[in-house]
Amino acid sequence: MVVLTAPSGTGKTTVAERVLAAVPRLAFSVSHTTRAPRSGEAEGRDYHFVDDATFDQMIADNAFAEHARVHARRYGTSHAEIERLWAQGRDILFDIDPQGGFQLMRAYPEAVTIFMLPPSMDALEARLRGRSTETEEQVQIRLANARAEIACAPRYHYVIVNDDVVAAAETFQAILVAERARTTRHAATLDSLLRGRRDA
């Protein structure tokens, strides 16, 4: 389980797509959201798009592993989505804000957490304006939110500065390789080998 967090406009989705293409075992967790689809987004691939009433009912049914309000819209990760991907034997990538990230950290302390940073606030502002999808007011709100979110970075295991998409994706993959080699993830193998030595 990998939790990826970054301020809006940092480029985390682009980096995540490169990593997902390069690491077949890694699967993207598709969240529910109450916001409208953006150009090019598809239901079930990018998000499950639902209305507020449906989202409220899912909260009442305890259907979410985490949920949060971000930029006046709501997002949530369902237990069903996590169970579906685990049943396939996949490692799960969550593209998520700090609120949801902290909820997942509490629920799944073994999760690997990565915070992606822009090279500078000026670069982040340029990226937000370059998207041409937000009003001036929305850009200012996202920049203010970005500063608050960046303050959460020290609570994550790793930081990646995205000043180059290819390099950021390579760093991401290196983190995955290192995490899979952790001693704690090979406890069963170690135990089996040590038992075999004692039995010899």
C-alpha positions in Angstrom: 0.0 0.0 0.0 1.5 3.3 -1.2 0.0 6.7 -0.2 1.0 9.5 -2.6 0.2 13.1 -1.6 1.0 16.4 -3.3 -0.5 19.8 -3.7 -2.8 20.3 -6.7 -0.6 21.2 -9.7 2.5 19.4 -8.5 2.3 16.8 -11.3 1.7 13.7 -9.1 -0.9 12.2 -11.5 1.6 12.4 -14.4 4.3 10.8 -12.3 2.0 8.2 -11.0 0.9 7.2 -14.5 4.5 6.6 -15.5 5.1 4.4 -12.4 1.9 2.5 -12.9 2.9 1.8 -16.5 6.4 0.6 -15.4 5.3 -1.5 -12.4 2.6 -4.0 -13.4 2.0 -5.2 -9.8 1.0 -1.7 -8.7 -2.6 -0.7 -9.2 -4.3 2.6 -8.9 -7.1 2.9 -6.3 -10.1 4.6 -7.9 -11.7 7.1 -5.5 -15.3 8.4 -5.3 -15.8 12.1 -5.7 -18.6 14.6 -5.8 -16.9 16.8 -8.4 -17.7 16.8 -12.0 -15.5 15.0 -14.5 -12.8 17.0 -16.2 -12.1 16.8 -19.9 -10.6 13.3 -20.7 -11.6 11.7 -17.4 -13.6 8.5 -17.5 -16.0 7.0 -14.9 -14.4 4.0 -13.1 -10.9 4.8 -14.5 -10.1 8.1 -12.9 -12.8 8.4 -10.3 -16.3 7.1 -9.5 -18.3 10.2 -9.9 -21.3 10.4 -7.5 -23.7 13.0 -6.2 -23.8 14.3 -2.6 -26.7 12.1 -1.7 -24.9 9.0 -2.8 -21.7 10.1 -1.0 -23.7 10.8 2.2 -25.3 7.4 2.0 -21.8 5.7 1.6 -20.6 7.6 4.8 -23.7 6.4 6.7 -23.0 2.8 5.5 -19.4 3.0 6.6 -18.4 2.3 3.0 -15.2 4.5 3.1 -11.8 3.6 4.4 -11.2 7.4 4.3 -13.0 10.5 3.0 -12.4 14.2 3.1 -13.5 17.5 1.7 -10.9 19.1 -0.7 -11.4 22.3 -2.6 -15.2 22.3 -1.8 -15.6 18.8 -3.2 -15.6 15.5 -1.4 -13.4 12.5 -2.1 -13.3 9.0 -0.6 -11.7 5.6 -0.9 -14.1 2.7 -0.4 -13.3 -0.5 1.5 -14.6 -2.4 -1.5 -12.0 -0.9 -3.8 -9.2 -1.8 -1.4 -10.5 -5.4 -1.0 -10.9 -5.7 -4.8 -7.3 -4.9 -5.5 -6.0 -6.9 -2.6 -7.9 -9.9 -3.9 -6.0 -9.5 -7.2 -2.7 -9.6 -5.3 -1.9 -6.1 -6.2 0.1 -3.4 -4.4 -2.3 -0.3 -4.1 -1.4 3.3 -5.0 -3.5 5.9 -3.4 -3.4 9.4 -5.0 -4.7 11.3 -2.0 -4.7 14.6 0.0 -3.2 14.9 3.5 -6.6 14.5 5.3 -7.2 11.2 3.6 -3.6 10.2 3.8 -3.5 10.6 7.6 -6.7 8.5 7.9 -5.1 5.7 5.8 -1.9 5.9 7.9 -3.9 5.3 11.1 -5.9 2.5 9.5 -2.9 0.9 7.8 0.3 1.8 9.7 2.4 -0.4 7.3 1.6 1.8 4.4 4.5 3.5 2.5 3.9 7.2 2.4 5.3 9.6 -0.2 4.9 13.4 -0.4 5.6 15.0 -3.8 6.7 18.7 -3.8 7.0 21.3 -6.5 10.4 22.7 -7.1 9.1 26.1 -5.9 5.9 27.9 -5.2 6.5 30.0 -8.3 6.7 26.8 -10.4 3.5 25.5 -8.8 1.7 28.8 -9.5 2.9 28.6 -13.1 1.6 25.1 -13.5 -1.8 25.9 -12.0 -2.2 28.9 -14.4 -0.9 26.8 -17.3 -3.8 24.3 -16.9 -6.3 27.1 -17.6 -8.9 25.1 -15.6 -9.3 27.4 -12.6 -10.4 31.0 -12.0 -8.1 33.5 -10.4 -9.9 33.0 -7.1 -9.5 29.2 -7.4 -5.8 29.5 -8.2 -5.2 31.6 -5.0 -7.2 29.1 -2.9 -5.1 26.2 -4.3 -1.9 28.1 -3.6 -3.0 28.8 0.0 -4.0 25.1 0.4 -0.7 24.0 -1.0 1.2 25.8 1.7 -0.9 24.1 4.4 -0.5 20.7 2.7 3.3 21.1 2.3 3.5 21.7 6.1 2.3 18.0 6.4 5.2 16.6 4.4 7.5 15.8 7.5 4.9 13.2 8.6 5.5 11.2 5.4 8.3 8.6 5.0 9.7 10.0 1.7 9.7 13.3 -0.2 10.1 13.6 -4.0 10.7 17.0 -5.6 9.1 17.0 -9.0 11.3 19.2 -11.1 11.5 16.6 -13.8 8.8 14.0 -14.4 11.2 11.2 -15.6 13.5 11.7 -12.6 10.6 11.9 -10.2 9.2 8.6 -11.6 12.6 6.9 -11.3 12.9 8.0 -7.6 9.4 6.7 -7.0 10.3 3.3 -8.4 13.5 3.2 -6.4 11.4 3.7 -3.3 9.2 0.8 -4.2 12.3 -1.4 -4.8 13.8 -0.5 -1.5 10.5 -1.0 0.4 10.1 -4.5 -1.1 13.6 -5.4 0.2 12.8 -4.4 3.8 13.6 -7.2 6.3 10.1 -7.0 7.8 8.6 -7.9 4.5 10.6 -11.1 4.4 9.9 -12.4 7.9 8.3 -15.6 6.6 11.3 -16.4 4.3 13.8 -15.7 7.2 11.8 -17.8 9.6 11.6 -20.7 7.1 15.4 -20.6 6.5 16.2 -20.4 10.2 13.9 -23.3 11.0 15.5 -25.3 8.2 18.9 -24.6 9.8 17.8 -25.7 13.2 16.2 -28.9 11.8 19.4 -29.9 9.9 
